[in-house]
């Protein structure tokens, strides 16, 4: 789960949270530096995790013969990714491209509709979480900062990271790469923290034992902290804009866009504040 979340943290098509950022107007290049933190975290926890895996089940020296790669399925997956990317760039509607790819792929491989009933409950649950998050008063949340991003990583391990990402997008002013790493990889500390953990424990219910998860996966929490501060020391805190929040420059003291007592310089404001 941690490897999956680390691998997707710096790509707008690698994780649900980064895709949400991309749809909301965050540039794909503004989340890319999450890989600095994820790569360093991976170097740490992979040593412990691989030893645990090897003790549980030794690696197989020779591949199983006569394995057949289903190229049609791989093509359908690539078609979905391409459809999401192209339709988001051209029409700002990634779902359109995904559905076109699904319907096109149906002519090549039958759609497994039997999987839909099992996915409906989880989908409704996630939609309810996002809806509840949209009702929360954003102005009462802590200001966007590296400390807030660090704390959100721990919070995402006990509270699904999708609604947390929604709140941050509404608030704006975040370093999106740092936030992507925090809510993405940070959610690995407990199984409930991300969609990957929920998917794994659906097939292996014993993984829902939080005490055993933390006891055996302590290195994930340590890796999260190491990766976060490595990114902070290398890149610093670099907030960027999205569609709703723009960065403007106040060239002189007393600029109407500057806060009371604020000197000349650059600050981030919301679109609503700008229109006022």
N, C-alpha and C positions, 0 to 999 in steps of 0.2 A: 504494500500500500504506500509506504514512504517513497519507494523508488518510483512508483507511478506518479505520485504527486510532485516529486522533484522534477521528473522528466517533463511534466506539462506546465510547470509554473512560469516559464518564460515565453510561452507561445500562446497566441490568441486562439489557436485551434487545439491547444493541448489540455485545457482544463475548462470546466464550466464557468469558473469565476473570471478567467482571463477573456473568455468569449463574451461574457457579459460586459466587461470593460470595453472591448472592441466595438460591440454593438452600440454602446453609449458614447462612442466618439473618441476613445483613447487610442492613440496610434499604436500599431504593433511594435514599433521600435521603443516605445515607452515602457514596455513590460519585459523587453529582451534581457535587460541586465539582472533580472531575477535569477538567471542561470549562474551568475557568480556565486550567490548565496547557496543555491541548490547544489552546484557542483562541489563546493567545499563541504557542505553538509553530507553529501553522498560519500565523499572520501572518508569521512569519519564513521558514519553508521554502517556502511557496507562491510567493514572489517568484522564488526560484531555480528551483524545479521547473517553474513555468509558462514561464519563459524557455527552459529545456531542452526542454520539450515543444514549444514553438512553433518552435524550431530544427529539431527532429526531424520534425515534421509541423505545418504551419500550420493554424490553426483554420478550419473551414469556415464561411463567412459566412452561407449560406442552408441551412436544414434540408432534408434529402432529402424530396422530395414523396411523398405516398401512404404515409406510415408509419402503421401500425395498432397501437394499444396493445391488448395482450391483457388485457382487464379480468378475465377469469376467472382467469388466473394471478395477477394482483395480489390478487384476492379470496382465493385459496387461501393466499397468503403471509400476508395479514392475518389469516386464520382461524387459522393456525399460531401467530402471535404472540399473538393473543387467547387461544387455548387454553392456551398455556404460562403466560401471566400469571394467568388465572383459576384454573387447576388448581393452580398453586403457592400462590396465596393461600388457596384453599378446602381443598385436600387435601394440600398440601405435596408434590405429585407433578407437576412440570411436564411430564414425558414423557407422562403420561396425556393431557393436553390436546393435545399435539402429534400423538400417534397418532390421536386422535379426529378432529382436523382433517385429517390425511393421508387417512384412510379416507373422510371426508365429501367431501373434494375429489376423490377418485377417481371419484365419480359425475359430476363436472363436467368433469374432464380426466384422461385416462389417465396412470397413474403411469409414469414412464420407468425401468422396472426395469433396463434395459440399463446404467444408470449405476452400479448397485450393485456389480458386480465391481470396477470401478475404485476405488470408495470403500472397499472392505473392507480393503485393505492399510493405507491411511492410518488407518482406524479402529482396527485391531488395534495398530498402532504407537503411537497416542496412548494407548490403554488400557494398554499395557505401560508407557509412561512414567509414567502416573498411579499404576499399581500399584507400580512401583519407588519412586516418591516417597513413597507411604504407608508403606513399610518403613523409611524413613530416620528415625533417632532425632531427634525434634524438639528435645529438650532440649540437643542439641549444636550447634544452629544459633545464629547471632548474635542478640542480643536485638532485638526490634522497635524500630526507630528510623527517623528520616528518612534517616540515613546508610545503613542497611540497605536501605531502599526505593530510594534512589538507585543503590546498587550492583546491586540486583536488576534494574533497568532495563537496565544494561549486560549483565548475565548472561543476561537473557531473549533478547538478540539472538543468542546462540550456543547457548542451551539453551531448548527450547520452553517457552513461558510457562504452559502448562496445569499441568504438574507443579509448577512453582514456586508457582503460586497455591494448589495443594493443600497444599503444605508450610506456606505462610503461614496458611492457614485452620486447619490443625491447631495451629499455634503460637499464633495469636490476637494480640491487643494492637496491631494495625496501624491506621494511618489508611487506611481502605479506599479512599477517593478518590485519595489520593496513590499507593497501591499499584496501583490500577487503571490510572492513567496510566503508572506506571513499567513494569509488565509488559506493558501493552497497546501504548502508543506506543513504548516503549523497544525492543520487539521489531522495530520497523521498520528498525533500523540495519543488519540483515543479513536476507536473504530467509528464512532458516530460523527467524527469531524468532517468527513467528506463523502462524496458519492462512491468513491472507490471502496471505502471501508464498509459502507452499507451494502454494496454489491457483493463483497467478499463474505460478509457474515450472513447474507441470505443463503449462501451455499454451505457455509461452515459456521453454524450457530454458536459453536463453542468459543468463537472469537469475540462474542459479546460480553465475556467476563472481563470487566474493566480492570479489576485488580490484577489479573494475570497479564492483561495487555500492557499495563504500565510496568509491572514487574519485569516482564521479559523484553519489553521494548523501551526501557529507560534511555537507551542510547539515541532514540529518535528525538526526545526532548532536548538532550544535550546537543545533538547535531543541529537542531533548530536554532538554539542560542548562538552557537559557534558560527553558523552560516549567516545569521542576521547581522551580527556585529562585524563579520568580515566584509559584508556588502556595505555596511555603514562606514567603515574605515576606508574602504577603497573608493566608493562612489559618493558618500555623503548623503544628505537628504535633498532630493531633487524633485520637488512637486511639479506636475505638468497639468495642462488644461485638458478639458474635454468639451463636448458641445455646450454644456450648461455653464461652465466656469472658465473664464478667460483671464489671462495674465496681461495686465496693462502696465504702463510706466507713468509715474507721476514725476515730471521733470523738475518741478519747483515746490518748495514748501508752501503749504496752503492750498495745494491742488484740491479741487472739490471731491476727487476720488480718494483722497488720503483721509485716514482716520484722525480724530482729534489728537493733536500733539504729535502726529507722525511726520517725520522729515521726508525729504524727497527720496525717491527710490522705487523699486518695483514691488508690487503687492498683487495678490490674487483676489479677484472679486467675482461674485456670481453674476449671471446675466440679469437677474432681477435687480440687483443692486446697481448695475450699470444703467439700466433703463430709468431708475429713479433719479 
